[in-house]
Amino acid sequence: MKKLLILFIILFQVNVVFGQNMALDFSFIDAKNPGVYDDHLNTYFKGYNQKLIDDGQIMGWHVWKVINGPQEPFTHVVVAIYDLDKMDDDYTSDTWAERMPNITQSHREMIGQNIGENRKIVGTTTVVNLAEVLQKGVTEYPDVVVMNLMKAKHGKYKSYEDLEKSLTPSIPENAARKGWSLAKRIDRIGTEMSWTHFTVDWYDTYSDYLKEASQPSKDADKAYEKMMKLRDLTDRVVLEKFIFLNK
């Protein structure tokens, strides 16, 4: 199966969940003109990926936009969700001519050139979800995510993952944070990687996150001190939902 570019598993539960056969392909995109790229996504990519979902080739296609992050090397995160058990199935995707039968070949080439000139794929990776918790009563993913990129100590992946999951067994009702998840990279491994895992905190609005982050600082407790010995938090990126297609 030709894998495209997509994001998060839809499991409406309030307990920690595991999706062993589902993988998520991430593409980190830097758009010169984000507004133009938004139009390209809606006009040329959204319908195509909806067809892939309808054909059973992928389970979801999500696009997220970076909030207030000019220092980041990317403007969008595009995520494709698929079943690992089906990724090798034969599938012939539509050509550009089949997708846009009412325009000329030269026009299609111009569209492809415009898309390529406006955006750069700065990185790709594949991850699996290891755990997820949603606040009781939350049945849809909120619009804002805080993505924490973690680099686990080499040889300590399991210890880190077990401790990370133990620290968020549930989320209190009425908390600003509506959900949490943990994912692990599966496409690469090694000491030179800038990050090996990420956690995601879900919020309804960007201001909810800022209000929580602005609370008085606290020193690490024993559990967090142990965590810091197992991983480094290398970066934090805040994203807002833009396109969210699911099976």
N, C-alpha and C positions, 0 to 999 in steps of 0.2 A: 504494500500500500504506500502510495506517495504521501509522506507526512508533510503537513503544512505547519502553520505557526499558531499556538493557542493557550488557556489557563484554568481554573480551580474546579474540583470535583463537587458535584451537586449531591449532597447527602444530608437530608433534613433531619438531623438527630441532635440531641443535646449531650450525648456521651462521646467519648473518644472513639473514633472509627478508623478503620484501616481499609485501603483500597489497593490490594497487592497486585492486581492485574491491570490497573489503570495507570497510564503514563501521561505526562503533560509536557509538550514541547513548547519551550519559551523562545521567543525572538525579541531581542531588545533593539528597537528602531530609533534612529536619530533622523528626524524630519527637518529639513531646512525651513520649510513653511508648514507648520503643524496643521493649519487650517486647510490647506490644499490636500495634505495627506489624509485628513479626516474625510474629505470629500471622496478621495480615491477609495478609502476603505468602505465607505457606504455605497459607492456607485459600482465598484468593480470586484470587491472581495467579499462583501457581506452575502450577496446572493449565491455566489459560488460555494462558499463554505456552508450555507444553509442547505444546498443540494447535497454536499458531502454528508451532512448530518442526516438528511432524509434518506440517503442511500445506505446509511449504516456504516460509513467509513470512518467517521469520527463521532465523538459523543458531545462535543461542544467546541465553540470558537468564541474566545473572549478578547476584547481589546481594552486596555487600561491606559490612561494618560497621566503623565507625571504632573503632580501639583507643586507649584512653587519650587522647582528644582533646576534652575539654569546651570547649576554646577554639575548636574548629572550628564553623563555622556550619551543619554538617550532621552527621547520624548514620549515614547509609547512602548508598551509591553503587549505583545500579541501571543496568545496561548491557544494551542490545539490540544484537545483531550481525546485520547484514543485507548482502545483495548489492546494490550500487548498480545493477547492470544489471536488477534485478527490482523496484526500489522503486516504480516507477510502474505495476506490474501491478495489475489490478482484483482486489480481494479484499474480501469482506464478512465482517466479524468477527461472532462471536456477540454477541447482546445480553445484558444482565444477566439478562433473563427466561429466555433459552435456557441460560445458564450455571447458573442456579439455579432449575430448573423446579418444585421441590418446596416453595418458600416463597412467601409472598404478596408482592404489589407493595409494600405498606407496609413489610414486613420488609426487602425489597431497598433501599428508599429509606433506611431507618434504617441499614443497613449502609454504604451510600454516604456518608451524613452522618457516621457515626462515623469512617470512613477519612479523610474530608476534614478533620474537626476535629482529628484526631490528628497529621496530617503536612502539611508544607508543602514544595513543590518550590522550593528556593532558587536553582536554576540548572540549565540544560540546555546541552549542546553536542554537536557531532558531530566525531569524529576519525577519522583513518586511521592504521593502523600503518605505520611506515616501516622498522622493523628490529626483529629479535628474535634473541636468543641464549639457548640453554639449555645448561646444563652437560651434558657427556657422560653418558649414562645416565639423565637425567631425562626421563620420558615423560608426566608429569602435572604440571600447575601446582601448586606448593605452596600452603599455606593462608594465607600472610601476604605482603602486598605493601607496599612503600614507594613511594609515589607522589610524585615530585618535580616540582612545577609550575614551568615555565621560561618566561621572557619573552625571546624572541630579539630582538636588535636589528633595528629596522625596516630592511628591505632586505638583511638578512644571513641570511635563513632557510637558504638552501642551504649557505652556509659553515658555519653552526652545525650543521646536520644532518650534513654530511659529516664534520666533526671529531668530533661525538658518536659516530657509528658507528665511526670509526677507533680510538677509545679502548677499545672493547670488542669486539675481534674474536673472543674466546672467553672462557670462564670456567674457571679451573683446577679440576681434579678435587678433590673434598673441600673446596672452599671453602664457607663458610657461605652465600654468595649462590648461589642455584641458577639464576637466570635474570635477563635484562635485556631491556627493550624500549623503543622510542622511538615516540611518536605525535605527530601534528600536527593542530591544529584546522583544520577546513575550513568551518565555518559562519560565521565572522567573521574580520575582519582589521582592523588599525588600531593606532595608538599608544596608544589608551585601554584596550586589553585588558589585564587583569591577568596573563594567561599565554597563550602561543601554542602551547606544546608541553608534553609531560610525558614523563619517563622512569619506568620501573617497575623496581624491584629485588625479586626473589622470594626468600623465605626459608621454611623449614619451620616455624619458630616465631618468636614475637615476641622471645624471649630470644636467639635466634641473631642477630637484627638488633641488639639492644641490646649484646650482647657485641662485635660488630664495630664498632659506633659508639663504644664505650668505649675503643678502642685509643688510644695516645698520639697527640696532634695532630701534624700535619706541615704545613709551609708548602707552598704550591702549587708544583709544578714548572712548567717552561716550557709544557708542553702545557696544563696547567690554567689558567695565566695567560692563554694565548691564548683558552681557552674563556670565561673571565670577561669578555673584551672583546666576546664575541659574544652572551652571554645573561646574565640574572640569575636566580638561584634564588629564587623568590618565596615558596614555602611547601613544606612536606613533611608528608604525611599517611600514617599507617600504618593499613592495613585488613586485616581477616580475612575469609576466605571464609565465606559463609553459604548461598547457593544457587548452584548451578553446573550449568545445563542446557545441553546442546549437541546438535547434530544427530547 
